[in-house]
Amino acid sequence: MHSFIPPERFFPYLTWTEVQAMPDKANVVLVQPLGAIEQHGPHLPLIVDAAIGGAVLGKALQQLEASVPAYALPPLYYGKSNEHWHFPGTITLSAQTLLATISEIAESVYRAGFRKLVLMNSHGGQPQVLEIAARDLHVKYEDFSIFPLFVWQAPHIAKELLSPQELKLGIHAGDAETSLMLAILPNQIRMEKAIAEYPPEQPEGSLLSIEGKLPFAWTTRDLSQSGVIGDPTTASAEKGDRLLESLAAGWVQVIRDVYAFQPPRQR
């Protein structure tokens, strides 16, 4: 049941009496992985986002020193994926359902005495929902610290491994995700079906982009016929191993920082 997560760090394996007796619960770090079940082109399985988040968190928790109390909650596999719903297999929650689910999970752990919750998101279509949930929960419970974080926000070495075009435009099922999946779940990858497809770029000089400071709303069908936005044909397990190691190391530091975090108070 724990998948990539070390069993001693998997919250559901605890008993209620162990949770009740846990010392210094206000500083124990709980991590809620959030992924998606959505199309990732003809070569990758639907579980990509959830698998990457789980693998990164699992390796980070393996490397984390035992003196830092941190546990993984069960992953939430479904997310807000309606930008992909023109492609069969995508399963999506509404923003309202995802917001309610996150909020009710958070309130449950708060009721048990925990005060630090990381929302570890690995799907690019839902960071805004997590940010709204985190802010509203903190407004409701001022002593509750919520961290709405994206897997790829931790330090990593993608710039050393990917082409400039891929770094700019390879946002879905491209080199990075395919390389990670070749390292994580190689038997589920259909590399013979991998194709490269980049979205049309905006006119020269335009400030608008599909992602960034001045984005516009889009669905995947607007940008890609295959569901791929990037170039997976250059992916390799070796790149995936290096990406995974760097992301995990970054997340070790993230968890340490959350454990040491003290909420700012305006005097």
CORDA-V432738 format. One record per residue. N is the residue number from 1. RES is the residue in one small letter. PSI is psi in degrees with one decimal (none if undefined). Layout:
# CORDA-V432738
n = [N & N]
res = [RES & RES]
psi = [PSI & PSI]
This chain:
# CORDA-V432738
n = [1 & 2 & 3 & 4 & 5 & 6 & 7 & 8 & 9 & 10 & 11 & 12 & 13 & 14 & 15 & 16 & 17 & 18 & 19 & 20 & 21 & 22 & 23 & 24 & 25 & 26 & 27 & 28 & 29 & 30 & 31 & 32 & 33 & 34 & 35 & 36 & 37 & 38 & 39 & 40 & 41 & 42 & 43 & 44 & 45 & 46 & 47 & 48 & 49 & 50 & 51 & 52 & 53 & 54 & 55 & 56 & 57 & 58 & 59 & 60 & 61 & 62 & 63 & 64 & 65 & 66 & 67 & 68 & 69 & 70 & 71 & 72 & 73 & 74 & 75 & 76 & 77 & 78 & 79 & 80 & 81 & 82 & 83 & 84 & 85 & 86 & 87 & 88 & 89 & 90 & 91 & 92 & 93 & 94 & 95 & 96 & 97 & 98 & 99 & 100 & 101 & 102 & 103 & 104 & 105 & 106 & 107 & 108 & 109 & 110 & 111 & 112 & 113 & 114 & 115 & 116 & 117 & 118 & 119 & 120 & 121 & 122 & 123 & 124 & 125 & 126 & 127 & 128 & 129 & 130 & 131 & 132 & 133 & 134 & 135 & 136 & 137 & 138 & 139 & 140 & 141 & 142 & 143 & 144 & 145 & 146 & 147 & 148 & 149 & 150 & 151 & 152 & 153 & 154 & 155 & 156 & 157 & 158 & 159 & 160 & 161 & 162 & 163 & 164 & 165 & 166 & 167 & 168 & 169 & 170 & 171 & 172 & 173 & 174 & 175 & 176 & 177 & 178 & 179 & 180 & 181 & 182 & 183 & 184 & 185 & 186 & 187 & 188 & 189 & 190 & 191 & 192 & 193 & 194 & 195 & 196 & 197 & 198 & 199 & 200 & 201 & 202 & 203 & 204 & 205 & 206 & 207 & 208 & 209 & 210 & 211 & 212 & 213 & 214 & 215 & 216 & 217 & 218 & 219 & 220 & 221 & 222 & 223 & 224 & 225 & 226 & 227 & 228 & 229 & 230 & 231 & 232 & 233 & 234 & 235 & 236 & 237 & 238 & 239 & 240 & 241 & 242 & 243 & 244 & 245 & 246 & 247 & 248 & 249 & 250 & 251 & 252 & 253 & 254 & 255 & 256 & 257 & 258 & 259 & 260 & 261 & 262 & 263 & 264 & 265 & 266 & 267]
res = [m & h & s & f & i & p & p & e & r & f & f & p & y & l & t & w & t & e & v & q & a & m & p & d & k & a & n & v & v & l & v & q & p & l & g & a & i & e & q & h & g & p & h & l & p & l & i & v & d & a & a & i & g & g & a & v & l & g & k & a & l & q & q & l & e & a & s & v & p & a & y & a & l & p & p & l & y & y & g & k & s & n & e & h & w & h & f & p & g & t & i & t & l & s & a & q & t & l & l & a & t & i & s & e & i & a & e & s & v & y & r & a & g & f & r & k & l & v & l & m & n & s & h & g & g & q & p & q & v & l & e & i & a & a & r & d & l & h & v & k & y & e & d & f & s & i & f & p & l & f & v & w & q & a & p & h & i & a & k & e & l & l & s & p & q & e & l & k & l & g & i & h & a & g & d & a & e & t & s & l & m & l & a & i & l & p & n & q & i & r & m & e & k & a & i & a & e & y & p & p & e & q & p & e & g & s & l & l & s & i & e & g & k & l & p & f & a & w & t & t & r & d & l & s & q & s & g & v & i & g & d & p & t & t & a & s & a & e & k & g & d & r & l & l & e & s & l & a & a & g & w & v & q & v & i & r & d & v & y & a & f & q & p & p & r & q & r]
psi = [-25.6 & -12.8 & -120.0 & -14.9 & 133.6 & 133.4 & -33.7 & -10.0 & 8.0 & 109.4 & -41.9 & -12.9 & -9.0 & 156.6 & 165.6 & -30.9 & -33.4 & -37.9 & -43.6 & -38.6 & -1.0 & 127.6 & 149.4 & 51.2 & -24.4 & -21.4 & -1.0 & 135.8 & 118.5 & 135.6 & 121.9 & 103.9 & 137.1 & 124.0 & -139.6 & 155.9 & 100.8 & 159.1 & 142.2 & 51.2 & -179.6 & -8.4 & -15.8 & 149.0 & 167.7 & -19.5 & 8.0 & -56.6 & -45.8 & -38.0 & -43.6 & -46.2 & -44.6 & -40.2 & -42.3 & -46.5 & -42.3 & -45.9 & -37.1 & -43.7 & -30.0 & -37.0 & -18.0 & 135.6 & 144.9 & -20.3 & -12.4 & 110.9 & 111.2 & 140.0 & 146.7 & 129.9 & 163.7 & 140.7 & 145.5 & 102.5 & -36.4 & 143.5 & -170.0 & 102.4 & 26.0 & -12.7 & -17.1 & 5.8 & -5.2 & -11.5 & 123.9 & 143.3 & -24.6 & 131.7 & 126.4 & 144.4 & 155.2 & 162.1 & -37.9 & -41.9 & -43.7 & -43.3 & -44.5 & -40.0 & -48.4 & -44.2 & -40.9 & -34.6 & -47.3 & -43.0 & -32.6 & -44.3 & -30.8 & -43.8 & -29.2 & -4.4 & -0.1 & 146.8 & 5.1 & 116.7 & 122.7 & 125.1 & 99.1 & 96.3 & 135.1 & 12.6 & 124.6 & -8.9 & 4.4 & 13.4 & -35.9 & -35.7 & -42.0 & -38.3 & -40.4 & -44.6 & -45.0 & -45.7 & -44.9 & -37.7 & -40.3 & -34.5 & -40.2 & -39.5 & 97.0 & -21.1 & 12.8 & 118.1 & 117.6 & 135.3 & 99.1 & 95.9 & 150.6 & 137.0 & -44.0 & -0.4 & -19.3 & 155.3 & 141.0 & 176.7 & 26.2 & -35.8 & -25.0 & -17.1 & -23.2 & 154.6 & 158.0 & -40.5 & -40.6 & -39.1 & -34.6 & -42.8 & -10.4 & 75.5 & -6.6 & 118.1 & 24.5 & -149.9 & -48.5 & -52.4 & -40.0 & -41.6 & -44.9 & -42.2 & -33.0 & -28.5 & -30.6 & -52.2 & 63.9 & -29.3 & -9.1 & 7.4 & 137.7 & 73.2 & -25.0 & -16.0 & 1.6 & 132.3 & 151.9 & 137.3 & 119.3 & 149.9 & 156.1 & 136.6 & 157.0 & 159.0 & 151.4 & 129.2 & -8.9 & 140.7 & -8.6 & 152.4 & 165.7 & -28.9 & 155.6 & -157.0 & -33.7 & 72.9 & 167.0 & 157.4 & 140.2 & 160.3 & 161.1 & -35.5 & -26.4 & -28.4 & -20.5 & 138.4 & -29.9 & -16.9 & -8.1 & 135.1 & 85.3 & -164.8 & 96.5 & -9.5 & -17.2 & 4.9 & 156.0 & 154.1 & -33.3 & -44.0 & -40.0 & -41.9 & -42.1 & -39.5 & -44.6 & -44.5 & -42.9 & -41.9 & -42.2 & -42.6 & -40.1 & -39.4 & -25.7 & -44.9 & -38.2 & -47.8 & -39.5 & -43.6 & -40.1 & -41.0 & -39.9 & -8.2 & 134.0 & 123.5 & 135.9 & 143.4 & 122.9 & 121.2 & none]
